Amino acid sequence: MLMISSRELGILTMKAYRLLTGVDDAAFCHRITEALNLGWRLHGSPVLTYDGVRQAVICGQAITKDVPDRSYEPSMDLSQQ
């Protein structure tokens, strides 16, 4: 089977990456859920650490999204993709 990449076909697709972080609470889960429903995908496993100053567990989750017809620009707001 011949595999042709989207780049070879001239289709422009940008891969966006974000790392969401926050206190491990319902609000953080809602942020992840909203991102998933906006087309973002989980990337890798979540990470947890303890912030002794805030006395709270901090969670981080990487997410990615393929954005068609866009080229990456350093000035773009990735949260709006």
ChimeraX commands (.cxc) that place a marker at each C-alpha (Angstrom):
marker #1 position 0.00,0.00,0.00 radius 0.5
marker #1 position 1.37,3.42,-0.97 radius 0.5
marker #1 position 1.25,5.95,1.86 radius 0.5
marker #1 position 1.21,9.63,0.92 radius 0.5
marker #1 position 1.53,12.28,3.59 radius 0.5
marker #1 position -0.72,15.31,3.74 radius 0.5
marker #1 position 2.36,17.46,3.16 radius 0.5
marker #1 position 3.05,15.63,-0.13 radius 0.5
marker #1 position -0.53,16.32,-1.20 radius 0.5
marker #1 position -0.15,20.02,-0.42 radius 0.5
marker #1 position -2.60,19.90,2.47 radius 0.5
marker #1 position -1.61,22.30,5.20 radius 0.5
marker #1 position -2.18,21.00,8.75 radius 0.5
marker #1 position -0.61,22.42,11.87 radius 0.5
marker #1 position -0.19,20.30,14.99 radius 0.5
marker #1 position -0.86,22.40,18.08 radius 0.5
marker #1 position 0.44,21.46,21.54 radius 0.5
marker #1 position -0.60,22.68,24.96 radius 0.5
marker #1 position 0.23,21.65,28.50 radius 0.5
marker #1 position -2.69,22.26,30.83 radius 0.5
marker #1 position -1.78,22.54,34.50 radius 0.5
marker #1 position -3.68,23.33,37.65 radius 0.5
marker #1 position -4.84,22.18,41.02 radius 0.5
marker #1 position -6.25,18.65,40.78 radius 0.5
marker #1 position -9.89,19.56,41.26 radius 0.5
marker #1 position -13.20,19.61,39.39 radius 0.5
marker #1 position -12.28,22.84,37.57 radius 0.5
marker #1 position -9.16,21.19,36.10 radius 0.5
marker #1 position -11.21,18.19,34.97 radius 0.5
marker #1 position -13.69,20.57,33.31 radius 0.5
marker #1 position -10.81,22.29,31.43 radius 0.5
marker #1 position -9.63,18.92,30.10 radius 0.5
marker #1 position -13.18,17.87,29.20 radius 0.5
marker #1 position -13.79,21.15,27.36 radius 0.5
marker #1 position -10.53,20.75,25.40 radius 0.5
marker #1 position -11.43,17.18,24.41 radius 0.5
marker #1 position -14.82,18.35,23.18 radius 0.5
marker #1 position -13.11,21.08,21.13 radius 0.5
marker #1 position -11.10,18.48,19.24 radius 0.5
marker #1 position -7.94,18.30,21.35 radius 0.5
marker #1 position -6.49,14.84,22.13 radius 0.5
marker #1 position -4.67,13.66,25.23 radius 0.5
marker #1 position -0.94,13.27,24.62 radius 0.5
marker #1 position 0.87,11.01,27.04 radius 0.5
marker #1 position 0.06,10.38,30.66 radius 0.5
marker #1 position -0.96,13.02,33.19 radius 0.5
marker #1 position 1.60,14.10,35.77 radius 0.5
marker #1 position 1.04,14.96,39.41 radius 0.5
marker #1 position 3.15,16.82,41.92 radius 0.5
marker #1 position 2.57,18.29,45.34 radius 0.5
marker #1 position 2.88,22.03,45.95 radius 0.5
marker #1 position 3.79,22.43,49.60 radius 0.5
marker #1 position 3.21,26.18,49.57 radius 0.5
marker #1 position -0.37,25.83,48.35 radius 0.5
marker #1 position -0.74,22.44,50.05 radius 0.5
marker #1 position -2.37,21.10,46.90 radius 0.5
marker #1 position -1.81,18.41,44.30 radius 0.5
marker #1 position -0.98,19.97,40.91 radius 0.5
marker #1 position -1.90,18.08,37.76 radius 0.5
marker #1 position -0.54,18.49,34.24 radius 0.5
marker #1 position -1.82,17.00,30.99 radius 0.5
marker #1 position -0.39,17.50,27.51 radius 0.5
marker #1 position -2.90,17.83,24.67 radius 0.5
marker #1 position -2.51,18.10,20.89 radius 0.5
marker #1 position -4.76,19.05,18.02 radius 0.5
marker #1 position -4.42,18.94,14.24 radius 0.5
marker #1 position -5.50,22.31,12.85 radius 0.5
marker #1 position -6.23,22.21,9.11 radius 0.5
marker #1 position -5.35,25.09,6.80 radius 0.5
marker #1 position -3.07,26.79,9.34 radius 0.5
marker #1 position 0.65,27.36,9.55 radius 0.5
marker #1 position 2.35,27.78,12.88 radius 0.5
marker #1 position 3.07,31.38,13.88 radius 0.5
marker #1 position 4.84,32.16,17.17 radius 0.5
marker #1 position 2.37,34.95,17.94 radius 0.5
marker #1 position -0.75,32.75,17.73 radius 0.5
marker #1 position -2.83,31.98,20.82 radius 0.5
marker #1 position -2.83,28.18,20.86 radius 0.5
marker #1 position -5.75,28.09,23.29 radius 0.5
marker #1 position -7.94,29.59,20.56 radius 0.5
marker #1 position -7.18,26.89,17.98 radius 0.5
marker link #1:1,2 radius 0.2
marker link #1:2,3 radius 0.2
marker link #1:3,4 radius 0.2
marker link #1:4,5 radius 0.2
marker link #1:5,6 radius 0.2
marker link #1:6,7 radius 0.2
marker link #1:7,8 radius 0.2
marker link #1:8,9 radius 0.2
marker link #1:9,10 radius 0.2
marker link #1:10,11 radius 0.2
marker link #1:11,12 radius 0.2
marker link #1:12,13 radius 0.2
marker link #1:13,14 radius 0.2
marker link #1:14,15 radius 0.2
marker link #1:15,16 radius 0.2
marker link #1:16,17 radius 0.2
marker link #1:17,18 radius 0.2
marker link #1:18,19 radius 0.2
marker link #1:19,20 radius 0.2
marker link #1:20,21 radius 0.2
marker link #1:21,22 radius 0.2
marker link #1:22,23 radius 0.2
marker link #1:23,24 radius 0.2
marker link #1:24,25 radius 0.2
marker link #1:25,26 radius 0.2
marker link #1:26,27 radius 0.2
marker link #1:27,28 radius 0.2
marker link #1:28,29 radius 0.2
marker link #1:29,30 radius 0.2
marker link #1:30,31 radius 0.2
marker link #1:31,32 radius 0.2
marker link #1:32,33 radius 0.2
marker link #1:33,34 radius 0.2
marker link #1:34,35 radius 0.2
marker link #1:35,36 radius 0.2
marker link #1:36,37 radius 0.2
marker link #1:37,38 radius 0.2
marker link #1:38,39 radius 0.2
marker link #1:39,40 radius 0.2
marker link #1:40,41 radius 0.2
marker link #1:41,42 radius 0.2
marker link #1:42,43 radius 0.2
marker link #1:43,44 radius 0.2
marker link #1:44,45 radius 0.2
marker link #1:45,46 radius 0.2
marker link #1:46,47 radius 0.2
marker link #1:47,48 radius 0.2
marker link #1:48,49 radius 0.2
marker link #1:49,50 radius 0.2
marker link #1:50,51 radius 0.2
marker link #1:51,52 radius 0.2
marker link #1:52,53 radius 0.2
marker link #1:53,54 radius 0.2
marker link #1:54,55 radius 0.2
marker link #1:55,56 radius 0.2
marker link #1:56,57 radius 0.2
marker link #1:57,58 radius 0.2
marker link #1:58,59 radius 0.2
marker link #1:59,60 radius 0.2
marker link #1:60,61 radius 0.2
marker link #1:61,62 radius 0.2
marker link #1:62,63 radius 0.2
marker link #1:63,64 radius 0.2
marker link #1:64,65 radius 0.2
marker link #1:65,66 radius 0.2
marker link #1:66,67 radius 0.2
marker link #1:67,68 radius 0.2
marker link #1:68,69 radius 0.2
marker link #1:69,70 radius 0.2
marker link #1:70,71 radius 0.2
marker link #1:71,72 radius 0.2
marker link #1:72,73 radius 0.2
marker link #1:73,74 radius 0.2
marker link #1:74,75 radius 0.2
marker link #1:75,76 radius 0.2
marker link #1:76,77 radius 0.2
marker link #1:77,78 radius 0.2
marker link #1:78,79 radius 0.2
marker link #1:79,80 radius 0.2
marker link #1:80,81 radius 0.2
view
